[in-house]
Structure formats: C-alpha cells, structure tokens
Amino acid sequence: MPFKFKRQIFGFMDLIRFTKMVPKRREKLAEGSAEKIPASYRVNETARILHPGYQSAKLVKIISNTADTKTYEFETERPFYFRAGQYMTLGATIDGSVVSRPYAASSAPKAALEKRVAFTIKKCGFFSGYMFDNAKVGDTFTVGDPTGEFCYEPVKDASHIVAIAGGSGITPFYSMAQAITDGTIDAKLTIFYGAKTEEDLIFKTELDALKSDKIKVIYVLSNEKKAGYESGFIGAEIIEKYVSGDFTVMMCGPQAMYAFLDKELTKFNLPLRRIKKEANTVGMRDVKEAHYKITVKIGFNTYTVDADSRETVLTALE
C-alpha cells in the first residue's frame, strides 16, 4: 500500500512539472531571433550540386570531331558536379517518345559548376543517329545524375594512370586530362590512344595542347604507318616503351580490345584492383537472323515489336 501511494505522488508531481514546461518553452521561443529560417542551407546547396537529378539542358554548341563523331555542348539549368570518367543520361523526345542514352562527359568536371557539360557521341545507333541528323543549337534535352565508378581513386590507385583508349573511348580520358591540368586531380596520366587512321583520332589537337610533365599521349594506328605514331595494336610491348614503375590501368574501348589486353596485361603482374574497364556495351555475338520479333505482354495486352539483332532488347522496346 505505501508503495502504491508513493507512485501516485510521483505521478502527480510529473503533471505539475509538465504544466510548467509549456510556459518555459514559450519563453525560450520568444528569446529566439526574429530572423526567418532560411529556405535552404549550405548543406542543401551542396547536396543539389552533387545530386542534381534530371534537369533541362540547352544545346549551345556542336563540334564535328571526325566523320562519324561530334561533340555536343550543353548549358544546364543548375550547376552540378561529376568526377572525370562518370557518365550521365542524355534524353530527348523523339516522335513523341522519350528516349535516352548514357554518355561519358568529355568536358572538365569544373565546367559543370558553371552549368556546362559536353558529350562526345559516335554515330552508331538510333539515338546517336538522331543527334547527328536532327539536333541543332537551341534544342532542349534532359541530363541525369552523374553515375559510374570509372574514376581515379587516389586511396587505392597508383599516382600514375595508364589510360588505354580505343576509338571514342578517349572521351573519359580527355575529361581526366583536363581535370589534371586544372588541378582537380593530382596524378600523372599516360594515354595510349588507338585508332585505325590519323583521321579517326578524336581530340588530337586538344590532347596535344594538354601535354605536360604530368600528361603524355601516345597514338597507335592499326591501319597505317606514319612518323610520330606507333603502329599495330596497343599491347605490352608498346606500353613497356613508355611506362615503368607502379601504375593503374584504365581501359575504355570495344570488347575486342579488352579481350586482347586481358592477356597482354598479365605480363605486368598487376593486382586486379589496379585494372579498370569501362563497360560501354554488352558483348555482341554472331546470329543467323538480322531481324527478329519480340513479343511483349503488358497487363492483358500483347504487342509484337520488330527488332534488329545488333540492338539490345531494351533499345528495341524503346
């Protein structure tokens, strides 16, 4: 009985304390600043730059790089940031349908803070064909969040990057070279750039202008021999002529190049963490049929779609 009585007293005291709490809270609120609470804080601004989400982008410049490659420069509605080597989804409305494709940025990461980003696109499919034949300055597109891990990581990568590019695979390394030049990345970069002929080289003039004690570029031509160029395919023999010591390999190009380099790089005994590949496309396999049909069931409806054997199922459905 005494225990129950004590519990009742303590419960009553709690109620008294609670009645005093509300006036004290009002006093504290009255003592606060009359200044309005900001609608956005610095941490919010930083988050928006790092994770901009989809945003509108106006095409402001088109540059012809080679016979089948063009660079498209955009002005975005908001500043954002990406790491050299990352890609973004570029979207457009084509014949009433929203179509998008991922492309690695070829511009410097710093440019994105000034609402500028560029993509270098090779004409090899539906969306790239649309860009080549229809895109014009002033058109509006959408740009998605920067994505991907094909980037220099100073904690686990060597301070010397050996970049191996094939064709339009030079794109992320051109962005990386700009980032090293402006001080965003602190590393040494040696680029081995393979193409069929000199005319097929993208950004040659720009890359030559970026050469320095930190940036070296070696051009390798497979279909012609010219002074000042290596000839053949990029392999261990060519790499050994220009590189020694500890380094990280980063590759971007066609699947056939990866298959060849997988064997060539074993000669350097590099740990797997020091070899990075950008998976641009799925591997292609030979098939008998050039065209085929896909049957799609959506709810109670069934659709049949014509498809090309060279495109993915997702592209065909799109």
MARDREN-262955 format. One record per residue (C-alpha): chain; z, y, x. Coordinates in Angstrom, 2 decimals, always signed. Each point is the difference from the previous one (the first is absolute). Layout:
["A"; [Z; Y; X]];
...
% end
This chain:
["A"; [+0.00; +0.00; +0.00]];
["A"; [+0.87; +2.55; +2.78]];
["A"; [-3.36; -0.81; +1.68]];
["A"; [-1.92; +0.71; -3.20]];
["A"; [+1.87; +3.29; -0.44]];
["A"; [-0.91; +1.12; +3.55]];
["A"; [-3.65; -0.80; -0.61]];
["A"; [+0.03; +2.18; -3.09]];
["A"; [+1.54; +2.91; +1.95]];
["A"; [-2.61; -0.25; +2.75]];
["A"; [-2.78; -0.13; -2.60]];
["A"; [+1.36; +3.14; -1.67]];
["A"; [+0.16; +1.82; +3.36]];
["A"; [-3.64; -0.87; +0.66]];
["A"; [-0.97; +1.69; -3.25]];
["A"; [+1.87; +3.15; +1.03]];
["A"; [-1.75; +0.05; +3.39]];
["A"; [-3.36; -0.42; -1.73]];
["A"; [+0.58; +3.05; -2.22]];
["A"; [+0.64; +2.08; +3.14]];
["A"; [-3.13; -1.33; +1.73]];
["A"; [-2.49; +1.66; -2.34]];
["A"; [+1.32; +3.58; +0.53]];
["A"; [+0.06; -0.56; +3.78]];
["A"; [-3.58; -1.21; -0.06]];
["A"; [-1.05; +3.11; -1.90]];
["A"; [+1.79; +2.19; +2.56]];
["A"; [-1.85; -1.66; +2.86]];
["A"; [-3.33; +0.43; -1.77]];
["A"; [+0.76; +3.68; -0.57]];
["A"; [+0.71; +0.43; +3.73]];
["A"; [-3.45; -1.35; +0.88]];
["A"; [-2.98; +2.09; +1.05]];
["A"; [-2.02; +1.71; -2.72]];
["A"; [-3.17; -0.87; +1.91]];
["A"; [-2.26; -2.41; -1.86]];
["A"; [-0.31; -3.57; +1.24]];
["A"; [-3.32; -0.34; +1.89]];
["A"; [-2.70; -1.92; -1.81]];
["A"; [-0.86; -1.70; +3.28]];
["A"; [+1.80; -0.58; +3.30]];
["A"; [-1.41; -0.48; +3.50]];
["A"; [+0.51; -3.75; -0.28]];
["A"; [-2.16; +0.04; -3.15]];
["A"; [-2.73; +1.94; +1.81]];
["A"; [+0.10; -2.47; +2.90]];
["A"; [-0.19; -2.94; -2.40]];
["A"; [-3.04; +1.52; -1.71]];
["A"; [-1.76; +0.43; +3.35]];
["A"; [+0.75; -3.58; +1.09]];
["A"; [-0.74; -1.51; -3.42]];
["A"; [-2.50; +2.32; -1.71]];
["A"; [-1.26; -2.55; -2.50]];
["A"; [-3.49; +0.40; -1.43]];
["A"; [-1.29; +3.54; +0.22]];
["A"; [-3.20; +1.89; -0.60]];
["A"; [-2.25; +0.67; +3.00]];
["A"; [-3.03; +2.29; +0.17]];
["A"; [-2.89; -0.97; +2.26]];
["A"; [-0.53; +2.95; +2.35]];
["A"; [-2.29; -1.35; +2.74]];
["A"; [-2.41; -2.87; +0.67]];
["A"; [-1.00; -0.93; +3.56]];
["A"; [-2.77; -2.50; +0.84]];
["A"; [+1.22; -2.08; +2.95]];
["A"; [-2.69; -2.68; +0.23]];
["A"; [-2.83; -1.30; -2.18]];
["A"; [+2.46; -1.97; -2.15]];
["A"; [+3.31; +1.82; +0.54]];
["A"; [+1.34; +3.30; -1.32]];
["A"; [+3.33; +1.82; +0.23]];
["A"; [+1.40; +1.61; -3.15]];
["A"; [+2.62; +2.73; +0.38]];
["A"; [+2.30; +0.76; -2.92]];
["A"; [+2.49; +2.68; -0.95]];
["A"; [+2.94; -1.51; -1.89]];
["A"; [+2.11; +1.79; -2.59]];
["A"; [+3.23; -0.62; +1.94]];
["A"; [+0.90; -0.40; +3.69]];
["A"; [+0.94; -3.52; +1.08]];
["A"; [+0.35; -2.09; +3.15]];
["A"; [-1.29; -3.30; +1.31]];
["A"; [+0.13; -1.96; +3.24]];
["A"; [-3.16; -0.39; +2.04]];
["A"; [-1.50; -3.35; -0.99]];
["A"; [+1.10; +0.04; -3.63]];
["A"; [-2.41; -0.13; -2.90]];
["A"; [-0.11; +1.64; -3.43]];
["A"; [-1.71; -0.82; -3.27]];
["A"; [-2.90; +2.33; -0.75]];
["A"; [-0.93; +0.02; -3.69]];
["A"; [-2.80; +1.38; -2.15]];
["A"; [-1.25; -0.26; -3.56]];
["A"; [-3.40; -1.69; +0.05]];
["A"; [-1.94; -0.37; -3.27]];
["A"; [+3.22; +0.39; -1.96]];
["A"; [+1.94; -2.60; +2.02]];
["A"; [+2.74; +0.72; +2.54]];
["A"; [-0.96; -1.62; +3.31]];
["A"; [+1.95; +0.10; +3.26]];
["A"; [-0.14; -1.37; +3.53]];
["A"; [+2.43; +0.09; +2.96]];
["A"; [-1.09; +1.92; +3.11]];
["A"; [+1.79; +0.77; +3.25]];
["A"; [+0.37; +3.71; +0.67]];
["A"; [-2.13; +1.27; +2.88]];
["A"; [+1.73; +3.39; +0.16]];
["A"; [+3.20; +0.89; +1.87]];
["A"; [+3.30; -0.58; -1.82]];
["A"; [+0.94; +3.64; +0.59]];
["A"; [-3.01; +1.14; -2.02]];
["A"; [+1.48; -1.62; -3.13]];
["A"; [+2.95; +2.41; +0.22]];
["A"; [-2.61; +2.73; -0.53]];
["A"; [-1.46; -1.91; -2.98]];
["A"; [-2.97; -1.39; +1.93]];
["A"; [-1.09; -3.63; +0.38]];
["A"; [-3.28; -1.66; +1.00]];
["A"; [-1.45; -3.47; -0.53]];
["A"; [-2.92; -1.42; +1.94]];
["A"; [-1.99; -2.37; -2.21]];
["A"; [-2.74; -2.47; +0.86]];
["A"; [-2.57; -0.69; -2.71]];
["A"; [+0.53; -3.67; -0.78]];
["A"; [+0.99; -0.39; -3.65]];
["A"; [+0.18; +1.43; -3.49]];
["A"; [+2.53; +2.79; +0.58]];
["A"; [-1.32; +0.98; +3.44]];
["A"; [-3.52; +0.03; -1.45]];
["A"; [+1.17; +2.38; -2.71]];
["A"; [+1.57; +2.26; +2.63]];
["A"; [-3.20; +0.04; +2.05]];
["A"; [-2.37; +0.66; -2.87]];
["A"; [+2.05; +2.10; -2.43]];
["A"; [+3.06; +1.66; +1.56]];
["A"; [-0.40; +3.72; +0.61]];
["A"; [+2.20; +2.86; +1.17]];
["A"; [+2.18; +1.23; -2.85]];
["A"; [+0.41; -3.41; -1.66]];
["A"; [+3.52; -1.11; -0.90]];
["A"; [+1.48; -3.37; +1.00]];
["A"; [+3.46; -1.57; +0.14]];
["A"; [+1.90; -0.99; +3.14]];
["A"; [+2.88; -2.48; -0.09]];
["A"; [+3.11; -0.54; +2.11]];
["A"; [-0.46; -0.79; +3.73]];
["A"; [+0.44; -3.74; +0.48]];
["A"; [-0.15; -2.58; +2.80]];
["A"; [+1.75; -0.97; +3.22]];
["A"; [-2.95; +0.22; +2.39]];
["A"; [+1.80; +2.72; +1.95]];
["A"; [+1.53; +0.58; +3.41]];
["A"; [+3.68; -1.01; +0.01]];
["A"; [+1.73; +1.43; +3.11]];
["A"; [+3.02; -2.29; -0.41]];
["A"; [-1.92; -3.29; +0.22]];
["A"; [-3.39; +1.00; +1.46]];
["A"; [-0.80; +0.70; +3.64]];
["A"; [-0.59; +3.63; +0.92]];
["A"; [-3.61; -0.90; +0.81]];
["A"; [-2.20; -0.79; -3.01]];
["A"; [-3.19; -1.96; +0.58]];
["A"; [-2.15; +0.67; -3.06]];
["A"; [-2.99; -2.23; -0.69]];
["A"; [-2.39; +1.34; -2.63]];
["A"; [-3.17; -1.40; -1.48]];
["A"; [-2.36; +2.24; -1.97]];
["A"; [+1.83; +2.09; -2.60]];
["A"; [+3.26; -1.55; +1.25]];
["A"; [+0.25; +3.02; +2.30]];
["A"; [+1.38; +2.04; -2.92]];
["A"; [+3.77; -0.64; +0.43]];
["A"; [-0.25; +0.38; +3.77]];
["A"; [-1.72; +3.37; -0.30]];
["A"; [+2.96; +1.10; -2.15]];
["A"; [+2.37; -1.45; +2.61]];
["A"; [-1.77; +1.81; +2.86]];
["A"; [+0.41; +3.30; -1.84]];
["A"; [+3.70; -0.75; -0.58]];
["A"; [+0.49; -0.64; +3.73]];
["A"; [-1.84; +3.21; +0.86]];
["A"; [+2.15; +2.16; -2.30]];
["A"; [+3.24; -1.68; +1.12]];
["A"; [+0.78; -1.93; -3.18]];
["A"; [-0.21; -3.30; +1.92]];
["A"; [+1.33; -0.37; +3.53]];
["A"; [-2.08; -2.81; +1.46]];
["A"; [-3.00; -0.80; +2.18]];
["A"; [-3.16; -1.17; -1.78]];
["A"; [-2.95; -1.97; +1.39]];
["A"; [-2.76; -0.55; -2.56]];
["A"; [-2.64; -2.71; +0.37]];
["A"; [-2.63; +0.91; -2.56]];
["A"; [-2.74; -2.52; -0.76]];
["A"; [-3.26; +0.73; -1.82]];
["A"; [-3.55; -1.33; -0.02]];
["A"; [-1.65; +3.12; +1.44]];
["A"; [+0.98; +3.48; +1.13]];
["A"; [-1.26; +1.41; -3.31]];
["A"; [+2.50; -2.19; -1.87]];
["A"; [+3.02; +1.56; +1.73]];
["A"; [+2.12; +2.09; -2.38]];
["A"; [+1.96; +3.01; +1.32]];
["A"; [-1.40; -0.36; +3.53]];
["A"; [-0.15; +3.77; +0.56]];
["A"; [+3.48; +0.46; -1.47]];
["A"; [+1.50; -2.88; +2.00]];
["A"; [-1.54; +1.27; +3.24]];
["A"; [+1.60; +3.39; -0.67]];
["A"; [+3.42; -1.66; -0.40]];
["A"; [-0.13; -1.88; +3.31]];
["A"; [+2.98; +0.84; +2.24]];
["A"; [+2.56; -1.60; +2.28]];
["A"; [+1.43; -1.63; -3.16]];
["A"; [-3.25; -0.91; -1.77]];
["A"; [-2.78; -2.13; +1.47]];
["A"; [-3.09; -1.22; -1.90]];
["A"; [-2.32; -2.83; +1.09]];
["A"; [-3.18; -0.54; -2.02]];
["A"; [-1.45; -3.52; -0.19]];
["A"; [-3.54; -0.51; -1.34]];
["A"; [-1.12; -3.47; -1.07]];
["A"; [-3.72; +0.62; -0.63]];
["A"; [-0.98; +2.34; +2.83]];
["A"; [+0.82; +0.77; +3.61]];
["A"; [+0.52; +3.61; +1.04]];
["A"; [+1.58; +1.75; +2.95]];
["A"; [+3.60; +1.00; -0.65]];
["A"; [+0.54; -2.78; -2.55]];
["A"; [+1.29; -3.55; +0.21]];
["A"; [-2.32; -2.59; -1.54]];
["A"; [+0.65; -3.18; -1.96]];
["A"; [+3.15; -0.62; -1.99]];
["A"; [+3.56; +1.21; +0.57]];
["A"; [+1.87; -2.82; +1.70]];
["A"; [+2.57; -0.72; +2.69]];
["A"; [-2.42; +0.73; +2.85]];
["A"; [-0.75; +3.53; -1.20]];
["A"; [+3.62; +0.72; -0.95]];
["A"; [+1.26; -1.06; +3.45]];
["A"; [-2.30; +2.55; +1.66]];
["A"; [+1.86; +2.90; -1.62]];
["A"; [+3.47; -1.23; -0.97]];
["A"; [+2.99; -1.38; +1.88]];
["A"; [+3.74; -0.25; -0.51]];
["A"; [+1.81; -0.18; -3.33]];
["A"; [-1.90; +0.93; -3.16]];
["A"; [-0.31; -0.55; -3.75]];
["A"; [-3.36; -1.01; -1.47]];
["A"; [-1.16; +1.45; -3.32]];
["A"; [-3.27; -1.27; -1.49]];
["A"; [-2.09; +1.36; -2.85]];
["A"; [-3.43; -1.37; -0.80]];
["A"; [-1.89; -2.94; -1.52]];
["A"; [+1.49; -3.49; -0.35]];
["A"; [-2.42; -1.41; +2.59]];
["A"; [+1.43; +2.40; +2.59]];
["A"; [+3.54; -1.18; -0.77]];
["A"; [-0.99; -3.67; +0.36]];
["A"; [-1.58; +0.70; +3.40]];
["A"; [+2.93; +2.09; +1.26]];
["A"; [+2.60; -2.54; -1.11]];
["A"; [-1.28; -2.24; +2.79]];
["A"; [-0.60; +2.76; +2.53]];
["A"; [+3.48; +1.53; -0.31]];
["A"; [+1.76; -3.28; +0.82]];
["A"; [-0.86; +0.74; +3.64]];
["A"; [+2.49; +2.90; -0.03]];
["A"; [+2.98; -2.09; -1.27]];
["A"; [+1.04; +2.74; -2.39]];
["A"; [+2.82; -0.69; -2.49]];
["A"; [-1.27; -0.10; -3.59]];
["A"; [+1.89; +3.18; -0.88]];
["A"; [-2.22; +1.85; +2.48]];
["A"; [-3.23; -0.91; -1.82]];
["A"; [-0.83; +1.82; -3.24]];
["A"; [-3.00; -0.40; -2.27]];
["A"; [-1.09; +2.14; -2.90]];
["A"; [-1.17; -2.28; -2.82]];
["A"; [-2.80; +2.13; -1.42]];
["A"; [-1.74; -2.68; -2.05]];
["A"; [+0.37; -3.61; -1.02]];
["A"; [-1.95; -2.53; +2.03]];
["A"; [-3.51; -0.73; -1.30]];
["A"; [-1.30; -3.54; -0.37]];
["A"; [-3.51; -1.30; -0.55]];
["A"; [-0.82; -0.98; -3.58]];
["A"; [-3.17; -1.33; -1.61]];
["A"; [-0.05; +2.35; -2.97]];
["A"; [-0.68; +3.70; +0.62]];
["A"; [+1.25; +0.82; -3.49]];
["A"; [+2.38; -1.68; -2.41]];
["A"; [+1.86; +0.67; -3.23]];
["A"; [+3.74; +0.54; -0.53]];
["A"; [+1.68; -0.78; -3.30]];
["A"; [+2.96; +2.21; -0.82]];
["A"; [+2.46; -0.46; -2.85]];
["A"; [+1.95; +3.05; -1.14]];
["A"; [+2.21; -0.74; -2.97]];
["A"; [-2.18; -1.65; -2.66]];
["A"; [-3.22; +1.36; +1.51]];
["A"; [-2.26; -1.73; +2.54]];
["A"; [-2.40; +1.90; +2.27]];
["A"; [-2.69; -1.18; +2.41]];
["A"; [-0.70; +2.18; +3.03]];
["A"; [-2.88; -0.21; +2.48]];
["A"; [+1.21; -0.04; +3.62]];
["A"; [-1.44; +0.06; +3.50]];
["A"; [+1.06; -2.68; +2.50]];
["A"; [+0.67; +2.71; +2.60]];
["A"; [+2.63; +1.79; -2.08]];
["A"; [+3.56; -0.88; -0.95]];
["A"; [+0.98; -1.08; -3.51]];
["A"; [+1.94; +3.25; -0.42]];
["A"; [-3.06; +2.07; +0.92]];
["A"; [-2.18; -1.96; -2.41]];
["A"; [+2.45; +0.50; -2.85]];
["A"; [+0.28; +3.68; +0.79]];
% end
